[in-house]
Amino acid sequence: MKKHQPEFTYMRGLAIVLIVLGHSIYNSSQGFPALLENLLRGGTALFVFISGYFYHRVFHPRLIYREFIMGKVHNVLYPFLWVSLFGLLALALQWSLMYHRPLTEVGKGIYYTVRNGYVLYPHWYIPFIMAVFALSPLYSAYIRFSAFWRWALLILFSLIAIFMHRPIGNINVVQSVIYFTPFYLLGIQYSAHEQSLVRLKLPIGILALLGLVFTLVYQSYFTDHLGNYHKLAWEYQGLDWQFIQKFCLCLLVLGLCQWLAARDLPTKIQAGLESLAEMSFAIFFIHPLFSLLFGVITGLARYKLPPGNPWTALAFSAMIFLFLMLGSVWTAKWIKRRLGDRSRRLIGW
């Protein structure tokens, strides 16, 4: 077993960058390039793939269920609750001070927000991934199956996900678990067969690249569908091309990170990727607060970027990304300096 795997460190760093980029898109369907938007949306699939890999590689061999779950409660659920509480307070102040809603309306807004299971939209991921962690005995049972049945189940769950799509508003945790299970299983399978798959990385990379390009182009220009596919689980609305694209992207990003790990990177780039990976969960928790703050600033300034121009949409989105990313990194480091190891229960780092 490898003690240090820089390719997965780099992949975690790139995954959080992709997630924040996907949440920085401005003028969606009104100027921002459709193909690029479809590439940037849905980056959480990479996080799920990485989680599956490390569940097989690190946790499964020595799993003590209670200790495993309590560790996730302390390091994942507690930060989610603290940041959500802060976000809920910020939303309540925004509704009251900016939109002048009466207290009864603010109370209703709080109720309906909490009822969804999360406060800040990207945080739908936390109830979902906690459900995945709770189902760890099932994933351990999957690991104990023969290779044939593991691949067969991976294909079966992938087919289900392609037709089921993601839940509306990402509220249905059960549907999210079923949809993202193939990415988790892919991570498990990659860990279980890593040596064989590394030897096949060139043909796998070529096939993944072809699959990504085809699905991107088809979704963007032949279906005119932007971003992730959401619907009720049992409705039929065709294939989820975004699922196939992100499946291919997991393999491509891993291949890129393996290539980077095999090279002598400049110290600043290596340190930057490692730092992003180390604080990736903190960035994930904090960046929606800066997205909310950006909305308040533009709302008070009464400014909205005019639609139609892809270059201004790209420039404005890049500015939002820098605002979210730099603000989250600075805030995470500020909290870490003041709280030390106690910050882990507050921001996940």
C-alpha positions, 0 to 999 in steps of 0.5 A: 500500500502506498503511504503517499499518493500525490496523484490523489492529493492533486486530484482533490485540489483540482476537484475543489477548484472545479466545484468552485468554478461551477458555482461561479458561472454568471449569465448562464444561458445568457452568454456564458458558453454552453459547452464550458458550462456543461464541463464545469457543472457537476464537479462533486462527482470527483469528490465521490470518486476520491471518497470511494477510492480511500474507503477501499484503500484506507477505511475498509481494511480496518473498519470499526463502524462506530469509530468511522461514523463518529469520525465523520460526524466530528469532521463532516457533520459538525462543520456542516451544522456550524456553517449552516447556522451561520448561513441561515443567520445571514439569509435571515438578515438579508431577507429582513434588511435587504428585502424588508420582509416581516418576521413571519415571512422570515420565519417561513423562509427559515422553515422551508430552507431547513426542511430541504435538509441544507441551508446553502445550496452546495451543502446538499452534498453533506446529507448525501455523503453522510448517508453514504458513510452510514451505508459503509457495511453495504459497500464493504459487502460489495468489496467482498464480491468477486471482481466479476460481480463488482464490475457487473454491479458498477455497470448496473448502477451506472445504467440506473443513474443514467436514466434516473438523473439527480433529484430536483433541488438535490433534496432527495437523499436516497435518489442522490445516493443511488445516482452517485453510487457508481462514482463511489464504486468506480473509486473502489474498483480503481483501488482494487485493480489499481496496478492493472488499470495503471498499465492500461492508462493510455487506452483508458485515457483515450476512451475517456477523452473520446467519451467526454468530448462526445457527451459534451458536444452532444449535450451542448449542441444537440440536446440544448441541455445546460448543466446537471439533469434533475427530475423525479426518480421514476419519470423518464426524460432520456439519458443523463449525458452529464453522468457519462461525461463526469464518469469520463472526467474522473478518469481523465483528471486522475490520469492528469494527476498521475502525469503531474505526480511523475514530474518534478513540478515547480515548488510553488505549483506543488505546494499550491495543489497540496494546500488546496487539497488540505483545505478542500473541505474548508473551501467547500463549506465556506465558499457558498457564504462568499457567493451569498455575500457577492449577491448582497454586494451586487444587489445593493449596487443594483448591478446585473451584467447585461446578457449576450456577450460571452467574453464579459460573461467569462470575465465576470465569472472569473472575477466571481471565482477569484472572489469565492476562492480567495475569500474562502482560503483567507477565511479558512487560514484565519480561522485555522490560525486562531483555533488550531486543531479545534477548527476541524469541527468548525470548518472541516480543516 
